[in-house]
Amino acid sequence: MISKNKIVNILEKVLKKNAFIYDVWIYGSYKDKISDIDLIIVYDGKIKKIRIPKFIKNKLYGGTIIYIPKKNSKNIFLFEKLKIFSIKKKRYLNDSIQKKYLIYRSLTSFLERYYERRLKYKSIKNSNFTNRDLRIMKSILFSYNAFYDFCKIKKIKIKKQNYLEKYLNLRSKLIDKKISKKNFTIFIKEIKKFDKSFFKKSFFILEKIYKKTPLVAYNYKFTKNIKFKYNKNNKFNYNNTPKILGLMYDFYVNQNFEISKKISKDFKTVNKAKLNSLGKDFQNYLIKKITFLNQSYIDLKKAKLKKGMYRLTWYLE
């Protein structure tokens, strides 16, 4: 067990040594070697490179260091439900989001995470998985829950499978060596089998909801190695993402932001969706998110950092 107090004490020193840092937030778990934590640097002013103590770097595992501006910093809660501990305030922060945006948070959290993670998860070698693979698996399971939350708010009937609870239980036993990797492999295979049916079910639910929204086809180069695609006139096997994911990025492309210009180079469609096709609340929600991302993008580019955005970080490279 890693001492939380030790981590907090070290990060307090980082906060005091760097005048541009308004606060340091901790997100994630620090309990074992499979868990990871993210450090969120809330900056106020020009970003400078900081030195993270070796002890903290070792505890990051697969986690990252993220930079967000003090202004509108609470908008990070628009992306997903986060349990964040503030070093400055020495307490967990309230989940600040308007009730009308909860449905969009659940939906976009699912869209932004699931389709990328499932491609990585499919490539996991069942009998030779790593700690990184287990973190990807956990992310997949969180994606399922985000979609279930979306369906609940939307009042769509869907049978919920709570694999996350089972995963945490098995992972704990794996760490304590109460079960072998072979035992855990059975669970990995089970999730892969379940995902085939979940992928189709969630796809058709989203297609039905947004079937009248104009968008014929799109291709999006998501990171260097992943390509998302959609074509309503082709068979299901051609589509590896639903229409709504393209609608979201199409909306981002049509905003007057620096990050929008970067996305537009990778996002291609044969027709443009009408900007009002997503509804007023959804549009306002997406504008808040892209504004938040754009400010981080501009400030990190000026600091010549190639990592550190909460989303779309590859556009810094």
Helices and strands as residue ranges (DSSP letters): H 4-17, E 21-28, E 37-43, H 54-60, E 65-69, G 73-78, E 84-86, E 91-92, G 99-101, H 102-122, G 126-128, H 131-154, H 163-175, H 181-209, E 217-222, E 226-231, G 236-238, H 243-253, H 258-266, E 267-269, H 280-302, G 313-316
